[in-house]
């Protein structure tokens, strides 16, 4: 009997790549929830690397503009799965005016999004009944909601998350927590404190972050090319299909990026002033 695996891929491709590796060592039924932009969506629609039994593109199912909200359903959902939906919305930066400079969501829009998500995620898990859920660290509220629902339904979660050591990750059911920590035997039980400190320094997370910044975020040419691509070539279709892009026209984004760059330059300059 095949094990059923469902993944959440938000465009970083790790869960997808892992499925491509798993198919070589076992017999699985793969399902996927894809939360990505329209451009990346085309890849998942045409790729031939992994044969998914079914794919759900998250933004195809979420319609924020709706007048009537079924609050009874939302209340029953919270009680059934012990999930605080309003807490998720309060911690969602897209719904918070302090962090979203492009669009102000109404309460009805937020509740409509949550209602659509709850119904979609219930339907997905009831239809697939997966044994495993593979994901990276949850980011936005809907990603975390799907994770919580998997936990509530007894689906084994395999979440890749950053460890406290640089260049290393852990796979666990909860973010930054080891599974079965009480049963783990120390690999080097006789190391003293100084030796443990030296071992930790050899996997310095700060060194990893600096290396990442210098390797991937330092090219001015790449930034310029990306700006030209965004301003002159891209059709910016996500503003019509993805509520997370509401209000993000090209002029607003350009102005915000310029302000951010100027403020960053000023902060850097002040570090060297007497």
Backbone as CSV, one residue per row, in Angstrom:
resi,resn,N_x,N_y,N_z,CA_x,CA_y,CA_z,C_x,C_y,C_z
1,UNK,0.847,-1.199,0.000,0.000,0.000,0.000,0.882,1.249,0.000
2,UNK,0.556,2.202,-0.874,1.351,3.415,-0.987,1.114,4.345,0.196
3,UNK,2.209,4.965,0.668,2.077,6.027,1.647,1.707,7.319,0.928
4,UNK,0.791,8.069,1.531,0.363,9.325,0.930,1.132,10.485,1.566
5,UNK,1.729,11.295,0.705,2.534,12.432,1.152,1.954,13.700,0.552
6,UNK,1.699,14.696,1.402,1.262,15.992,0.901,2.309,17.037,1.268
7,UNK,2.594,17.939,0.341,3.608,18.963,0.590,2.974,20.349,0.477
8,UNK,3.644,21.312,1.108,3.308,22.728,0.917,4.549,23.363,0.317
9,UNK,4.424,23.898,-0.891,5.568,24.546,-1.533,5.216,25.994,-1.829
10,UNK,5.987,26.908,-1.220,5.742,28.333,-1.424,6.764,28.971,-2.354
11,UNK,7.352,28.136,-3.203,8.267,28.668,-4.205,9.732,28.465,-3.895
12,UNK,10.047,27.873,-2.717,11.461,27.607,-2.442,11.900,26.250,-2.992
13,UNK,10.940,25.431,-3.411,11.156,24.173,-4.128,11.734,23.037,-3.280
14,UNK,12.050,23.272,-2.003,12.620,22.177,-1.222,11.667,20.991,-1.088
15,UNK,10.394,21.192,-0.672,9.493,20.030,-0.579,9.347,19.308,-1.918
16,UNK,9.311,20.070,-3.002,9.208,19.481,-4.338,10.439,18.634,-4.650
17,UNK,11.626,19.162,-4.353,12.874,18.426,-4.602,12.926,17.161,-3.757
18,UNK,12.450,17.257,-2.518,12.441,16.081,-1.646,11.528,14.998,-2.209
19,UNK,10.380,15.381,-2.758,9.494,14.399,-3.400,10.199,13.723,-4.566
20,UNK,10.960,14.489,-5.310,11.689,13.936,-6.448,12.711,12.904,-5.990
21,UNK,13.270,13.088,-4.789,14.228,12.124,-4.231,13.505,10.917,-3.646
22,UNK,12.365,11.171,-2.992,11.631,10.076,-2.348,11.102,9.065,-3.356
23,UNK,10.742,9.528,-4.536,10.159,8.616,-5.527,11.150,7.552,-5.975
24,UNK,12.447,7.816,-5.750,13.477,6.862,-6.154,13.692,5.763,-5.118
25,UNK,13.172,5.971,-3.897,13.439,5.000,-2.833,12.176,4.330,-2.299
26,UNK,11.018,4.733,-2.783,9.783,4.136,-2.282,8.608,4.423,-3.194
27,UNK,7.473,3.858,-2.823,6.252,4.008,-3.614,5.305,4.932,-2.864
28,UNK,5.093,6.128,-3.387,4.296,7.137,-2.700,3.241,7.718,-3.631
29,UNK,2.156,8.170,-3.029,1.209,9.042,-3.716,1.491,10.459,-3.247
30,UNK,1.845,11.328,-4.180,2.202,12.701,-3.833,1.061,13.658,-4.142
31,UNK,0.797,14.546,-3.185,-0.163,15.621,-3.352,0.545,16.928,-2.988
32,UNK,0.027,18.043,-3.507,0.722,19.304,-3.238,-0.247,20.470,-3.120
33,UNK,0.043,21.337,-2.151,-0.583,22.649,-2.077,0.496,23.644,-2.484
34,UNK,0.235,24.394,-3.550,1.233,25.307,-4.086,0.802,26.742,-3.810
35,UNK,1.646,27.458,-3.089,1.377,28.854,-2.728,2.477,29.702,-3.361
36,UNK,2.252,30.124,-4.583,3.304,30.824,-5.296,2.722,31.822,-6.277
37,UNK,3.591,32.560,-6.944,3.152,33.564,-7.907,2.742,32.900,-9.217
38,UNK,2.120,33.683,-10.072,1.635,33.151,-11.349,2.767,32.632,-12.231
39,UNK,3.912,33.294,-12.183,5.038,32.879,-13.020,5.539,31.498,-12.610
40,UNK,5.686,31.279,-11.301,6.158,29.987,-10.814,5.085,28.917,-10.958
41,UNK,3.827,29.320,-10.911,2.719,28.379,-11.077,2.832,27.623,-12.397
42,UNK,3.285,28.303,-13.441,3.414,27.682,-14.765,4.386,26.509,-14.738
43,UNK,5.429,26.625,-13.887,6.381,25.510,-13.776,5.701,24.274,-13.211
44,UNK,4.947,24.450,-12.131,4.292,23.304,-11.497,3.217,22.692,-12.400
45,UNK,2.627,23.504,-13.245,1.612,22.986,-14.157,2.220,22.132,-15.275
46,UNK,3.465,22.407,-15.629,4.070,21.724,-16.786,5.187,20.752,-16.433
47,UNK,5.696,20.783,-15.187,6.843,19.950,-14.826,6.513,18.453,-14.933
48,UNK,7.538,17.671,-15.268,7.389,16.227,-15.425,8.265,15.438,-14.457
49,UNK,8.870,16.113,-13.484,9.789,15.450,-12.560,9.047,14.601,-11.532
50,UNK,8.006,15.173,-10.942,7.231,14.479,-9.920,5.791,14.363,-10.404
51,UNK,5.253,13.152,-10.349,3.865,12.945,-10.742,2.983,13.089,-9.507
52,UNK,2.319,14.221,-9.408,1.403,14.465,-8.297,0.023,13.910,-8.636
53,UNK,-0.560,13.224,-7.667,-1.926,12.730,-7.853,-2.892,13.896,-8.015
54,UNK,-2.628,14.961,-7.253,-3.449,16.161,-7.379,-2.697,17.347,-6.809
55,UNK,-2.917,18.513,-7.423,-2.304,19.759,-6.961,-3.408,20.784,-6.732
56,UNK,-3.290,21.518,-5.619,-4.176,22.650,-5.358,-3.329,23.921,-5.372
57,UNK,-3.667,24.860,-6.212,-3.005,26.160,-6.200,-3.793,27.076,-5.270
58,UNK,-3.173,27.381,-4.152,-3.845,28.076,-3.053,-4.636,29.300,-3.514
59,UNK,-4.017,30.166,-4.284,-4.661,31.439,-4.628,-5.799,31.283,-5.635
60,UNK,-5.929,30.110,-6.233,-7.082,29.871,-7.117,-8.372,29.688,-6.334
61,UNK,-8.260,29.437,-5.029,-9.432,29.072,-4.223,-9.820,30.135,-3.198
62,UNK,-9.027,31.202,-3.069,-9.263,32.175,-2.007,-9.783,33.477,-2.604
63,UNK,-11.007,33.839,-2.217,-11.665,35.026,-2.759,-12.022,35.965,-1.606
64,UNK,-11.209,36.984,-1.346,-11.425,37.848,-0.175,-12.715,38.646,-0.200
65,UNK,-13.199,39.029,-1.371,-14.351,39.928,-1.434,-15.656,39.140,-1.376
66,UNK,-16.238,39.133,-0.192,-17.482,38.392,0.024,-18.254,39.077,1.144
67,UNK,-19.549,39.247,0.965,-20.343,39.995,1.936,-20.782,39.150,3.128
68,UNK,-21.230,37.941,2.852,-21.762,37.103,3.915,-20.708,36.119,4.415
69,UNK,-20.476,36.146,5.710,-19.495,35.257,6.334,-20.235,34.253,7.210
70,UNK,-19.892,32.995,7.090,-20.511,31.942,7.893,-19.752,31.833,9.219
71,UNK,-20.105,32.690,10.160,-19.403,32.717,11.441,-19.661,31.450,12.253
72,UNK,-20.847,30.836,12.080,-21.133,29.580,12.786,-20.134,28.499,12.381
73,UNK,-19.836,28.438,11.089,-18.857,27.453,10.611,-17.487,27.716,11.226
74,UNK,-17.085,28.980,11.279,-15.766,29.318,11.812,-15.676,28.971,13.304
75,UNK,-16.739,29.220,14.041,-16.755,28.886,15.473,-16.654,27.379,15.682
76,UNK,-17.399,26.617,14.880,-17.350,25.159,14.988,-15.968,24.619,14.599
77,UNK,-15.366,25.236,13.606,-14.021,24.839,13.170,-13.021,25.019,14.317
78,UNK,-13.087,26.166,14.976,-12.168,26.455,16.085,-12.314,25.421,17.208
79,UNK,-13.547,25.101,17.560,-13.797,24.154,18.644,-13.384,22.733,18.244
80,UNK,-13.685,22.367,17.008,-13.391,21.012,16.534,-11.894,20.718,16.531
81,UNK,-11.102,21.709,16.105,-9.659,21.471,15.944,-8.810,22.202,16.974
82,UNK,-9.462,22.958,17.870,-8.745,23.712,18.899,-7.713,24.651,18.271
83,UNK,-8.158,25.400,17.267,-7.306,26.353,16.557,-7.906,27.748,16.711
84,UNK,-7.116,28.690,17.201,-7.563,30.062,17.394,-7.367,30.827,16.087
85,UNK,-8.425,30.965,15.308,-8.329,31.600,13.991,-8.038,33.092,14.096
86,UNK,-8.662,33.745,15.057,-8.449,35.189,15.169,-7.024,35.502,15.595
87,UNK,-6.417,34.639,16.388,-5.015,34.837,16.765,-4.117,34.774,15.535
88,UNK,-4.444,33.856,14.621,-3.675,33.762,13.375,-3.778,35.043,12.570
89,UNK,-4.982,35.600,12.494,-5.147,36.823,11.707,-4.456,38.010,12.364
90,UNK,-4.466,38.060,13.677,-3.813,39.168,14.376,-2.300,39.152,14.190
91,UNK,-1.751,37.967,13.973,-0.304,37.845,13.798,0.115,37.830,12.328
92,UNK,-0.837,38.030,11.434,-0.546,38.041,10.005,-0.135,39.461,9.578
93,UNK,1.099,39.617,9.126,1.592,40.949,8.769,0.825,41.552,7.587
94,UNK,0.306,40.719,6.696,-0.449,41.242,5.558,-1.723,41.952,6.004
95,UNK,-2.291,41.510,7.128,-3.529,42.095,7.627,-3.280,43.245,8.598
96,UNK,-2.018,43.523,8.882,-1.660,44.537,9.875,-1.178,45.801,9.165
97,UNK,-1.867,46.913,9.378,-1.531,48.156,8.700,-0.147,48.647,9.059
98,UNK,0.363,48.222,10.200,1.694,48.650,10.618,2.778,48.083,9.707
99,UNK,2.480,46.933,9.084,3.484,46.264,8.256,3.111,46.213,6.773
100,UNK,1.852,46.413,6.462,1.415,46.396,5.063,1.119,47.824,4.621
101,UNK,2.011,48.383,3.819,1.869,49.772,3.373,1.046,49.906,2.098
102,UNK,0.594,48.785,1.542,-0.030,48.836,0.227,-1.552,48.687,0.250
103,UNK,-2.074,47.961,1.251,-3.509,47.669,1.212,-4.039,47.459,2.624
104,UNK,-5.240,47.990,2.890,-5.890,47.804,4.174,-7.068,46.852,4.005
105,UNK,-6.958,45.683,4.608,-8.020,44.681,4.530,-9.122,45.006,5.527
106,UNK,-10.364,44.881,5.080,-11.499,45.048,5.981,-11.675,43.773,6.806
107,UNK,-12.428,43.881,7.886,-12.698,42.703,8.722,-13.414,41.630,7.916
108,UNK,-14.351,42.033,7.069,-15.078,41.075,6.242,-14.155,40.360,5.264
109,UNK,-13.238,41.092,4.686,-12.284,40.477,3.756,-11.424,39.444,4.478
110,UNK,-10.970,39.783,5.664,-10.132,38.864,6.446,-10.910,37.601,6.791
111,UNK,-12.140,37.783,7.279,-12.953,36.622,7.639,-13.296,35.773,6.417
112,UNK,-13.505,36.424,5.275,-13.794,35.681,4.047,-12.604,34.834,3.632
113,UNK,-11.400,35.389,3.775,-10.179,34.642,3.460,-10.063,33.430,4.376
114,UNK,-10.269,33.652,5.671,-10.155,32.572,6.647,-11.195,31.483,6.385
115,UNK,-12.425,31.888,6.076,-13.476,30.903,5.813,-13.130,30.044,4.596
116,UNK,-12.692,30.696,3.525,-12.310,29.945,2.323,-11.155,28.987,2.612
117,UNK,-10.197,29.448,3.406,-9.040,28.610,3.735,-9.460,27.382,4.547
118,UNK,-10.260,27.596,5.566,-10.688,26.482,6.421,-11.419,25.414,5.605
119,UNK,-12.322,25.859,4.745,-13.090,24.912,3.927,-12.186,24.196,2.927
120,UNK,-11.272,24.941,2.326,-10.350,24.337,1.359,-9.440,23.318,2.028
121,UNK,-8.848,23.682,3.156,-7.893,22.795,3.816,-8.565,21.547,4.384
122,UNK,-9.764,21.709,4.922,-10.524,20.536,5.377,-10.803,19.595,4.210
123,UNK,-11.232,20.165,3.104,-11.554,19.347,1.928,-10.313,18.616,1.413
124,UNK,-9.174,19.307,1.385,-7.932,18.693,0.899,-7.541,17.500,1.765
125,UNK,-7.532,17.691,3.075,-7.081,16.626,3.975,-8.095,15.491,4.070
126,UNK,-9.376,15.802,3.983,-10.399,14.743,3.982,-10.321,13.924,2.699
127,UNK,-9.984,14.572,1.609,-9.906,13.876,0.326,-8.644,13.032,0.205
128,UNK,-7.536,13.526,0.718,-6.255,12.830,0.530,-5.917,11.876,1.668
129,UNK,-6.362,12.189,2.894,-6.003,11.427,4.104,-4.522,11.031,4.096
130,UNK,-3.629,12.010,4.069,-2.197,11.696,3.971,-1.624,11.175,5.277
131,UNK,-0.544,10.384,5.150,0.197,9.946,6.336,1.246,10.985,6.738
132,UNK,1.790,11.701,5.735,2.894,12.627,5.990,2.633,13.993,5.357
133,UNK,3.085,15.033,6.062,3.060,16.392,5.536,4.477,16.924,5.554
134,UNK,5.001,17.269,4.378,6.364,17.782,4.248,6.304,19.276,3.967
135,UNK,7.066,20.043,4.745,7.025,21.493,4.601,8.317,22.111,5.119
136,UNK,8.556,23.348,4.722,9.585,24.154,5.365,8.929,24.883,6.534
137,UNK,9.674,25.768,7.191,9.104,26.535,8.295,7.865,27.295,7.811
138,UNK,6.824,27.273,8.622,5.609,28.000,8.235,5.878,29.503,8.301
139,UNK,5.284,30.224,7.352,5.549,31.661,7.278,4.265,32.446,7.484
140,UNK,3.470,32.591,6.456,2.230,33.356,6.583,1.145,32.531,7.278
141,UNK,0.048,33.205,7.651,-0.962,32.578,8.506,-1.567,31.329,7.872
142,UNK,-1.811,31.351,6.545,-2.478,30.216,5.911,-1.592,28.972,5.878
143,UNK,-0.290,29.190,5.735,0.662,28.079,5.803,0.618,27.443,7.194
144,UNK,0.608,28.305,8.218,0.585,27.795,9.596,-0.758,27.139,9.911
145,UNK,-1.835,27.664,9.359,-3.153,27.067,9.563,-3.195,25.645,9.004
146,UNK,-2.660,25.462,7.818,-2.643,24.128,7.226,-1.796,23.175,8.085
147,UNK,-0.680,23.674,8.589,0.172,22.875,9.480,-0.593,22.472,10.749
148,UNK,-1.281,23.423,11.375,-2.034,23.135,12.599,-3.142,22.125,12.330
149,UNK,-3.784,22.244,11.182,-4.858,21.311,10.846,-4.307,19.909,10.624
150,UNK,-3.134,19.810,10.007,-2.484,18.502,9.846,-2.192,17.882,11.208
151,UNK,-1.676,18.687,12.122,-1.395,18.176,13.471,-2.678,17.714,14.153
152,UNK,-3.745,18.510,14.016,-5.018,18.170,14.659,-5.607,16.889,14.096
153,UNK,-5.343,16.606,12.819,-5.884,15.409,12.180,-4.935,14.211,12.273
154,UNK,-3.841,14.377,12.992,-2.941,13.256,13.223,-2.000,12.950,12.080
155,UNK,-1.788,13.904,11.179,-0.848,13.709,10.074,0.571,13.932,10.594
156,UNK,1.477,13.030,10.277,2.864,13.163,10.705,3.524,14.302,9.945
157,UNK,4.001,15.312,10.693,4.613,16.484,10.074,6.125,16.316,10.009
158,UNK,6.685,16.640,8.858,8.142,16.661,8.684,8.513,18.062,8.217
159,UNK,8.865,18.914,9.183,9.152,20.320,8.910,10.662,20.566,8.956
160,UNK,11.189,21.055,7.840,12.594,21.431,7.798,12.728,22.828,8.387
161,UNK,13.540,22.965,9.442,13.748,24.292,10.005,15.197,24.487,10.421
162,UNK,15.597,25.734,10.533,16.972,26.112,10.833,17.333,25.697,12.257
163,UNK,18.456,25.013,12.396,18.921,24.649,13.734,19.676,25.831,14.345
164,UNK,20.144,25.657,15.566,20.931,26.695,16.222,22.391,26.672,15.770
165,UNK,22.716,25.724,14.909,24.056,25.631,14.340,24.014,26.082,12.883
166,UNK,24.982,26.887,12.471,25.038,27.335,11.093,25.267,26.178,10.139
167,UNK,24.713,26.291,8.939,24.870,25.305,7.872,24.209,23.967,8.208
168,UNK,23.332,23.946,9.200,22.655,22.704,9.563,21.166,22.977,9.776
169,UNK,20.357,21.966,9.489,18.916,22.065,9.690,18.431,20.853,10.471
170,UNK,17.221,20.935,10.972,16.610,19.802,11.641,15.247,19.544,11.015
171,UNK,14.792,18.321,11.114,13.448,17.952,10.673,12.673,17.552,11.916
172,UNK,11.547,18.206,12.153,10.774,17.938,13.364,9.316,18.275,13.126
173,UNK,8.480,17.935,14.095,7.049,18.241,13.991,6.735,19.662,14.438
174,UNK,7.576,20.205,15.333,7.374,21.559,15.818,8.592,22.399,15.509
175,UNK,8.351,23.679,15.249,9.421,24.590,14.885,10.448,24.714,16.007
176,UNK,11.713,24.462,15.663,12.843,24.627,16.582,12.750,23.725,17.819
177,UNK,12.054,22.602,17.670,11.991,21.627,18.757,12.333,20.249,18.219
178,UNK,13.166,19.524,18.961,13.537,18.170,18.547,12.454,17.182,18.949
179,UNK,12.125,16.287,18.044,11.210,15.197,18.394,11.948,14.182,19.260
180,UNK,11.250,13.613,20.218,11.789,12.533,21.050,13.102,12.929,21.730
181,UNK,13.164,14.169,22.222,14.416,14.668,22.802,14.853,13.844,24.011
182,UNK,13.903,13.274,24.730,14.253,12.499,25.924,14.905,11.157,25.596
183,UNK,14.759,10.716,24.360,15.321,9.413,23.990,16.622,9.546,23.197
184,UNK,17.068,10.794,22.984,18.295,11.006,22.202,19.511,10.795,23.098
185,UNK,20.418,9.940,22.658,21.652,9.691,23.404,22.740,10.646,22.925
186,UNK,23.482,11.265,23.837,24.543,12.189,23.420,25.638,11.457,22.638
187,UNK,26.038,12.076,21.521,27.055,11.449,20.672,28.431,11.540,21.315
188,UNK,28.668,12.635,22.015,29.964,12.836,22.674,29.719,13.163,24.154
189,UNK,29.407,12.176,24.971,28.988,12.431,26.352,30.094,12.971,27.254
190,UNK,31.360,12.838,26.843,32.451,13.216,27.735,33.078,14.560,27.382
191,UNK,32.484,15.313,26.501,33.018,16.629,26.174,32.751,17.606,27.320
192,UNK,33.746,18.465,27.602,33.534,19.488,28.625,32.915,20.732,27.991
193,UNK,32.637,21.724,28.817,31.917,22.908,28.339,32.706,23.670,27.283
194,UNK,34.022,23.812,27.488,34.853,24.527,26.517,34.856,23.829,25.163
195,UNK,34.895,22.524,25.173,34.879,21.766,23.919,33.548,21.924,23.202
196,UNK,32.465,21.952,23.982,31.154,22.152,23.379,31.034,23.543,22.762
197,UNK,31.616,24.543,23.423,31.605,25.898,22.877,32.374,25.975,21.567
198,UNK,33.521,25.307,21.529,34.325,25.295,20.306,33.577,24.609,19.169
199,UNK,32.870,23.549,19.504,32.085,22.846,18.486,30.990,23.760,17.933
200,UNK,30.353,24.502,18.824,29.286,25.404,18.388,29.849,26.526,17.516
201,UNK,31.047,27.038,17.872,31.664,28.113,17.079,32.030,27.634,15.674
202,UNK,32.297,26.340,15.537,32.666,25.811,14.220,31.491,25.801,13.260
203,UNK,30.282,25.960,13.820,29.081,26.065,12.980,28.374,27.377,13.307
204,UNK,29.133,28.468,13.159,28.658,29.794,13.535,27.538,30.255,12.593
205,UNK,26.364,30.522,13.156,25.229,30.952,12.339,25.464,32.334,11.741
206,UNK,26.150,33.208,12.492,26.442,34.548,11.975,27.311,34.456,10.723
207,UNK,28.277,33.546,10.747,29.136,33.351,9.580,28.312,32.908,8.372
208,UNK,27.329,32.047,8.617,26.465,31.590,7.531,25.654,32.749,6.953
209,UNK,25.105,33.605,7.831,24.305,34.734,7.367,25.141,35.729,6.569
210,UNK,26.372,35.981,7.039,27.258,36.899,6.322,27.630,36.332,4.952
211,UNK,27.898,35.031,4.920,28.223,34.372,3.651,27.047,34.458,2.686
212,UNK,25.837,34.242,3.202,24.641,34.330,2.355,24.464,35.741,1.819
213,UNK,24.666,36.740,2.675,24.503,38.136,2.269,25.517,38.507,1.193
214,UNK,26.763,38.103,1.401,27.820,38.450,0.448,27.680,37.694,-0.873
215,UNK,27.094,36.494,-0.809,27.012,35.654,-2.005,25.785,35.950,-2.847
216,UNK,24.660,36.242,-2.187,23.395,36.314,-2.915,22.739,37.691,-2.910
217,UNK,23.176,38.582,-2.031,22.465,39.858,-1.906,23.347,41.073,-2.189
218,UNK,24.508,40.855,-2.799,25.457,41.951,-2.947,25.585,42.475,-4.366
219,UNK,25.039,41.787,-5.335,25.228,42.173,-6.737,24.308,43.332,-7.118
220,UNK,24.905,44.492,-7.376,24.121,45.648,-7.810,23.577,45.430,-9.223
221,UNK,24.344,44.702,-10.034,23.893,44.412,-11.394,22.627,43.565,-11.376
222,UNK,22.595,42.560,-10.484,21.410,41.704,-10.380,20.200,42.495,-9.901
223,UNK,20.431,43.396,-8.952,19.336,44.228,-8.448,18.788,45.129,-9.556
224,UNK,19.699,45.699,-10.358,19.281,46.569,-11.451,18.488,45.791,-12.497
225,UNK,18.977,44.586,-12.824,18.266,43.739,-13.793,16.878,43.368,-13.292
226,UNK,16.803,43.070,-11.987,15.504,42.713,-11.395,14.542,43.903,-11.448
227,UNK,15.078,45.116,-11.210,14.248,46.318,-11.254,13.721,46.574,-12.666
228,UNK,14.597,46.400,-13.655,14.190,46.593,-15.050,13.142,45.565,-15.448
229,UNK,13.367,44.308,-15.032,12.413,43.238,-15.328,11.048,43.569,-14.735
230,UNK,11.040,44.045,-13.488,9.788,44.353,-12.802,9.074,45.545,-13.430
231,UNK,9.819,46.604,-13.744,9.210,47.837,-14.206,8.804,47.812,-15.676
232,UNK,9.601,47.152,-16.516,9.390,47.254,-17.950,8.852,45.989,-18.618
233,UNK,9.097,44.827,-18.013,8.770,43.582,-18.696,7.615,42.829,-18.049
234,UNK,7.643,42.702,-16.723,6.620,41.898,-16.042,5.242,42.528,-16.186
235,UNK,4.212,41.667,-16.255,2.848,42.183,-16.413,2.137,42.403,-15.079
236,UNK,2.812,42.049,-13.975,2.283,42.334,-12.640,0.880,41.754,-12.436
237,UNK,0.631,40.553,-12.950,-0.705,39.947,-12.898,-1.099,39.508,-11.490
238,UNK,-0.138,39.366,-10.587,-0.441,38.887,-9.239,-1.372,39.836,-8.469
239,UNK,-1.370,41.116,-8.817,-2.229,42.064,-8.093,-3.707,41.777,-8.327
240,UNK,-4.022,41.018,-9.380,-5.415,40.685,-9.675,-5.815,39.320,-9.122
241,UNK,-4.839,38.440,-8.888,-5.151,37.058,-8.508,-4.698,36.689,-7.097
242,UNK,-3.788,37.469,-6.515,-3.231,37.159,-5.195,-3.535,38.307,-4.239
243,UNK,-4.338,38.047,-3.210,-4.680,39.119,-2.278,-3.444,39.661,-1.565
244,UNK,-2.389,38.856,-1.466,-1.155,39.309,-0.826,-0.444,40.385,-1.641
245,UNK,-0.865,40.584,-2.889,-0.267,41.607,-3.754,-1.198,42.805,-3.952
246,UNK,-2.315,42.836,-3.278,-3.252,43.949,-3.452,-2.552,45.285,-3.155
247,UNK,-2.791,46.240,-4.024,-2.240,47.584,-3.822,-0.813,47.765,-4.270
248,UNK,-0.187,46.706,-4.748,1.234,46.794,-5.096,1.424,47.157,-6.574
249,UNK,1.095,48.376,-6.943,1.421,48.766,-8.309,2.903,49.121,-8.382
250,UNK,3.409,49.207,-9.595,4.851,49.343,-9.801,5.414,50.643,-9.214
251,UNK,4.644,51.722,-9.314,5.115,53.009,-8.804,5.261,52.963,-7.287
252,UNK,4.251,52.408,-6.599,4.312,52.309,-5.136,5.492,51.463,-4.676
253,UNK,5.690,50.331,-5.325,6.789,49.437,-4.948,8.127,50.124,-5.168
254,UNK,8.284,50.825,-6.290,9.536,51.525,-6.583,9.826,52.590,-5.540
255,UNK,8.801,53.367,-5.179,8.977,54.422,-4.170,9.382,53.820,-2.825
256,UNK,8.711,52.737,-2.424,9.022,52.091,-1.145,10.452,51.571,-1.130
257,UNK,10.889,50.978,-2.242,12.243,50.441,-2.309,13.279,51.562,-2.256
258,UNK,12.986,52.681,-2.903,13.904,53.821,-2.864,14.018,54.374,-1.446
259,UNK,12.874,54.492,-0.767,12.886,54.986,0.619,13.677,54.040,1.516
260,UNK,13.463,52.736,1.320,14.187,51.748,2.121,15.693,51.854,1.876
261,UNK,16.096,51.980,0.617,17.518,52.072,0.284,18.153,53.324,0.865
262,UNK,17.434,54.453,0.794,17.956,55.711,1.346,18.107,55.611,2.859
263,UNK,17.078,55.080,3.528,17.151,54.929,4.993,18.274,53.992,5.400
264,UNK,18.460,52.922,4.639,19.539,51.972,4.929,20.891,52.637,4.770
265,UNK,21.030,53.449,3.729,22.297,54.161,3.497,22.583,55.144,4.626
266,UNK,21.543,55.870,5.060,21.714,56.850,6.139,22.121,56.157,7.439
267,UNK,21.481,55.024,7.744,21.829,54.290,8.963,23.269,53.792,8.919
268,UNK,23.689,53.305,7.752,25.070,52.845,7.600,26.044,53.984,7.748
269,UNK,25.700,55.147,7.161,26.573,56.325,7.219,26.766,56.803,8.648
270,UNK,25.696,56.784,9.448,25.785,57.275,10.827,26.720,56.416,11.683
271,UNK,26.932,55.185,11.288,27.839,54.325,12.057,29.285,54.805,11.988
272,UNK,29.609,55.531,10.928,30.995,55.976,10.736,31.197,57.442,11.054
273,UNK,30.125,58.125,11.451,30.248,59.544,11.809,30.677,59.666,13.269
274,UNK,31.468,60.694,13.601,31.886,60.888,14.998,30.717,61.316,15.869
